[in-house]
Amino acid sequence: MQARLVRSLLASTHGVSEDDIAIEVLSTGGDRSQASNASLSDIGGKGLFTKEIDDAMLSGRVDIGVHSSKDVATRLPDGLALVAFLEREDVRDAFLSVKVQSIDHLAERAKFGTSSIRRAAQVLRQRPDLEIVPFRGNVGTRLQKLIDGVADATLLAMAGLNRLGEGHRATGQLDPEIFMPAPAQGAIGLAVRSDDKRMAALVSALDHAPTNMTITGERAMLAILDGSCRTPVGALSSLANGQLTLKGQILSLDGQTAFDSTASGTDPLVVGRAVGEDLLKQAGTEFLAKWAQA
């Protein structure tokens, strides 16, 4: 679906037929691991959703990689570059349940389904009594699991639901100030080979500058923290008068310890690095090492 959107935008922007742009669907390790219910941090992290696409680009098999930006590693393989981001969708997480209207209404020791360590930590920070159970799959699969009682509630990215035309499935949207989204959540990123200047120029025409600024800042923060993928990280950006304000957060896996930082400025790389460095300073290497090894 994301690839079809990109094809449509490329065709309309450059005055060609959509039939002139081929889509090659590649099954990634992240896609294939959905049935396992395993946490991504346990089976390889973000690269699971991009490796096959990266390999196909580097081999020349495909020219453009279309990614959910939150799934892209902070350091791309040599020879590849992110050159554009489409306008960002809703960054919030959606609460889904067939039993209750909000996290606060869940019964004591209810089962909360998620395989995201960030979401688990944020949920436990609000409701430490809840039981976190592994929970992956597409939207339909997760809804059926809720109906079957595998879990009493779960969280999904509102952006993904909206793009699928399934926004109505959300029981409610969470306050992003409390449940900070994953860095780069809600944005589609486009990668090309670093030496393919023609393709970079064609793709860069789709770039949404405000989205590029926020994602650049959030990825710069994440690169500083770098990512043990065992450390829950949240980010929330806003833009006003050309200035980026970035809020970042890291948490313990149980959600009981959290560190927050905010910085503002016109250079997203500087802002992102400032937030990341402050979070590292606050938490200390021992904190990060402890949860990275948990």
Legacy VTK file of the C-alpha trace (Angstrom):
# vtk DataFile Version 3.0
C-alpha trace
ASCII
DATASET POLYDATA
POINTS 294 float
0.000 0.000 0.000
2.836 2.409 0.829
4.549 1.499 -2.431
1.367 2.183 -4.392
1.114 5.617 -2.788
4.713 6.395 -3.732
4.145 5.193 -7.304
1.080 7.418 -7.627
2.979 10.450 -6.320
5.965 9.818 -8.576
3.727 9.441 -11.618
1.734 12.603 -10.962
4.804 14.654 -10.016
6.812 13.688 -13.094
3.977 13.381 -15.611
4.275 9.690 -16.384
1.892 6.768 -16.257
1.781 4.628 -13.137
2.236 1.679 -15.479
5.751 2.968 -16.174
6.716 2.375 -12.527
6.915 -1.261 -11.435
6.358 -2.380 -7.865
8.280 -5.359 -6.567
6.901 -6.760 -3.327
9.596 -8.226 -1.087
8.904 -10.337 1.975
11.144 -9.208 4.848
12.262 -11.049 7.930
10.048 -8.760 9.978
7.036 -9.713 7.884
7.782 -13.420 8.143
8.296 -13.249 11.904
4.810 -11.855 12.577
3.379 -15.256 13.430
6.055 -15.918 16.057
4.826 -13.190 18.450
8.473 -12.576 19.335
9.642 -9.096 20.231
11.681 -7.473 17.454
14.377 -6.697 20.008
14.767 -10.442 20.572
15.013 -11.475 16.930
17.131 -8.837 15.273
15.630 -5.385 15.711
14.721 -2.850 13.044
16.859 -4.326 10.284
14.405 -7.214 10.009
12.035 -4.972 8.058
14.617 -3.564 5.665
17.373 -6.112 4.955
15.793 -7.763 1.913
14.882 -4.366 0.461
18.385 -3.031 1.108
19.942 -6.072 -0.544
17.669 -5.723 -3.593
18.643 -2.072 -3.963
22.358 -2.706 -3.613
22.175 -5.464 -6.227
20.357 -3.159 -8.668
17.208 -5.263 -8.613
15.120 -2.294 -7.403
15.822 1.448 -7.490
13.745 2.840 -4.614
13.190 1.457 -1.135
9.886 2.369 0.520
10.019 2.115 4.301
8.086 2.853 7.444
10.672 5.263 8.816
10.451 3.955 12.374
11.684 0.568 11.084
14.814 1.963 9.419
18.089 1.491 11.304
19.880 4.692 12.311
22.806 3.686 10.105
21.939 2.537 6.595
24.176 0.063 4.771
27.018 1.663 2.814
25.773 2.645 -0.619
22.245 3.619 0.431
20.744 6.943 1.484
17.377 8.196 2.712
16.535 11.106 0.424
12.878 11.916 1.069
10.022 11.591 3.527
6.358 11.854 2.636
4.154 14.099 4.735
3.848 12.598 8.181
0.622 10.928 9.284
-0.852 10.934 12.805
2.038 10.105 15.160
-0.128 8.846 18.017
-0.634 5.311 19.216
-4.199 3.999 19.124
-5.774 2.022 21.980
-7.770 -1.008 20.829
-10.025 -3.187 22.943
-13.333 -5.004 22.540
-13.945 -4.784 26.286
-13.090 -1.318 27.645
-12.674 2.266 26.472
-9.231 3.085 27.868
-6.204 1.760 29.722
-7.615 3.161 32.943
-10.739 0.996 32.557
-8.841 -2.289 32.273
-9.376 -4.681 35.153
-6.531 -5.266 37.586
-3.957 -7.705 36.170
-5.628 -7.606 32.740
-3.618 -8.895 29.790
-2.118 -6.211 27.549
-0.900 -7.403 24.170
2.231 -5.906 22.629
5.652 -7.028 21.416
6.992 -3.460 21.439
9.272 -2.825 24.403
8.474 0.912 24.184
4.733 0.377 24.368
5.100 -2.217 27.118
7.232 0.140 29.219
4.853 3.065 28.712
1.819 0.947 29.597
3.507 -0.438 32.717
4.489 3.087 33.747
0.767 3.912 33.913
-0.499 0.491 35.021
2.245 -1.643 36.606
-0.346 -4.283 37.537
-1.032 -5.273 33.933
0.344 -8.461 32.401
2.183 -7.897 29.111
1.618 -10.723 26.618
3.341 -11.158 23.199
1.143 -9.791 20.420
2.007 -9.427 16.725
0.309 -9.808 13.351
-1.578 -7.636 10.886
-4.554 -5.526 11.976
-7.094 -8.260 11.267
-5.066 -10.857 13.142
-4.666 -8.619 16.176
-8.359 -7.758 16.260
-9.234 -11.451 16.151
-6.814 -12.094 19.007
-8.635 -9.464 21.066
-11.964 -11.137 20.273
-10.485 -14.530 21.203
-9.273 -13.209 24.542
-5.553 -13.575 23.876
-5.299 -10.054 25.299
-7.737 -7.541 26.724
-6.241 -4.575 24.853
-3.380 -3.531 22.595
-1.800 -0.506 20.917
-1.251 0.130 17.218
0.138 3.098 15.304
-2.696 5.403 14.292
-0.822 6.149 11.054
-0.930 2.523 9.974
-4.628 2.228 10.723
-5.389 5.411 8.790
-3.409 4.306 5.723
-5.321 1.019 5.697
-8.653 2.831 6.005
-9.067 1.207 9.420
-8.882 4.289 11.635
-12.378 3.547 12.906
-11.004 0.451 14.614
-9.312 2.592 17.258
-11.135 2.638 20.576
-9.241 5.830 21.376
-6.033 7.766 20.714
-3.356 8.147 23.373
-1.883 11.463 24.491
1.539 11.591 22.774
2.936 13.657 25.638
2.387 10.659 27.932
2.762 7.831 25.401
5.561 9.223 23.248
5.616 7.666 19.765
8.562 5.725 18.436
11.154 7.945 16.747
10.079 8.575 13.122
6.647 6.984 13.660
4.035 7.894 11.050
6.384 8.801 8.195
7.180 6.943 4.976
10.864 7.178 4.079
12.338 6.706 0.597
15.822 5.355 0.024
17.940 5.157 -3.122
21.480 4.084 -3.962
23.920 6.794 -2.922
25.514 6.970 -6.375
22.221 7.138 -8.298
21.886 10.897 -8.670
19.102 10.678 -11.256
16.894 8.573 -9.022
17.723 10.720 -6.005
16.540 13.812 -7.891
13.288 12.134 -8.963
12.538 10.893 -5.469
13.604 14.086 -3.675
10.788 15.896 -5.476
8.377 14.065 -3.135
10.095 15.247 0.041
7.926 17.041 2.604
10.329 19.519 4.205
8.648 19.811 7.641
8.497 16.018 7.949
12.127 15.740 6.856
13.119 18.160 9.604
11.304 16.300 12.370
12.463 12.847 11.256
16.059 14.027 10.857
16.027 15.336 14.424
14.477 12.183 15.864
16.881 9.890 14.007
19.826 12.028 15.160
18.670 11.556 18.751
18.324 7.819 18.220
21.786 7.581 16.669
23.303 9.063 19.822
21.405 6.647 22.058
22.081 3.921 19.597
20.024 1.766 20.031
20.331 -1.028 21.933
17.018 -2.070 20.606
16.490 -3.284 24.187
16.078 0.280 25.441
12.567 1.777 25.103
12.803 5.170 23.374
10.090 7.718 22.581
10.202 10.975 20.633
7.785 13.830 19.971
8.505 16.741 17.619
6.794 20.029 16.855
7.589 22.852 14.440
6.900 26.565 14.844
8.365 29.438 12.812
11.029 27.210 11.329
12.173 25.977 14.731
12.114 22.358 15.791
11.291 21.360 19.359
12.114 17.746 20.155
11.161 15.872 23.295
12.857 12.557 23.929
12.407 9.850 26.525
14.105 6.612 27.516
12.584 4.142 29.951
13.444 0.993 31.827
11.751 -2.128 30.489
9.372 -2.170 33.472
8.489 1.490 32.935
9.300 2.461 36.499
12.283 4.636 35.589
12.178 7.271 32.860
14.366 10.138 31.727
13.121 13.058 29.609
14.848 15.819 27.681
13.817 18.671 25.387
15.762 20.894 23.000
14.875 23.438 20.318
16.628 24.982 17.349
16.716 25.386 13.576
19.226 22.608 12.829
17.545 19.217 13.384
20.855 17.371 13.648
22.033 19.676 16.431
18.688 19.449 18.230
18.517 15.672 17.984
22.070 15.178 19.187
21.500 17.556 22.112
18.485 15.558 23.283
20.271 12.241 22.849
23.379 13.410 24.694
21.324 14.829 27.563
19.389 11.591 27.915
22.657 9.635 27.999
24.042 11.984 30.620
20.930 11.695 32.795
20.619 7.920 32.569
24.282 6.996 32.647
25.926 4.083 30.909
25.094 1.669 33.735
21.358 2.210 33.248
21.538 1.598 29.512
23.797 -1.425 29.936
21.460 -2.939 32.516
18.401 -2.842 30.283
20.320 -3.682 27.124
21.282 -6.973 28.753
17.898 -7.715 30.340
LINES 1 295
294 0 1 2 3 4 5 6 7 8 9 10 11 12 13 14 15 16 17 18 19 20 21 22 23 24 25 26 27 28 29 30 31 32 33 34 35 36 37 38 39 40 41 42 43 44 45 46 47 48 49 50 51 52 53 54 55 56 57 58 59 60 61 62 63 64 65 66 67 68 69 70 71 72 73 74 75 76 77 78 79 80 81 82 83 84 85 86 87 88 89 90 91 92 93 94 95 96 97 98 99 100 101 102 103 104 105 106 107 108 109 110 111 112 113 114 115 116 117 118 119 120 121 122 123 124 125 126 127 128 129 130 131 132 133 134 135 136 137 138 139 140 141 142 143 144 145 146 147 148 149 150 151 152 153 154 155 156 157 158 159 160 161 162 163 164 165 166 167 168 169 170 171 172 173 174 175 176 177 178 179 180 181 182 183 184 185 186 187 188 189 190 191 192 193 194 195 196 197 198 199 200 201 202 203 204 205 206 207 208 209 210 211 212 213 214 215 216 217 218 219 220 221 222 223 224 225 226 227 228 229 230 231 232 233 234 235 236 237 238 239 240 241 242 243 244 245 246 247 248 249 250 251 252 253 254 255 256 257 258 259 260 261 262 263 264 265 266 267 268 269 270 271 272 273 274 275 276 277 278 279 280 281 282 283 284 285 286 287 288 289 290 291 292 293
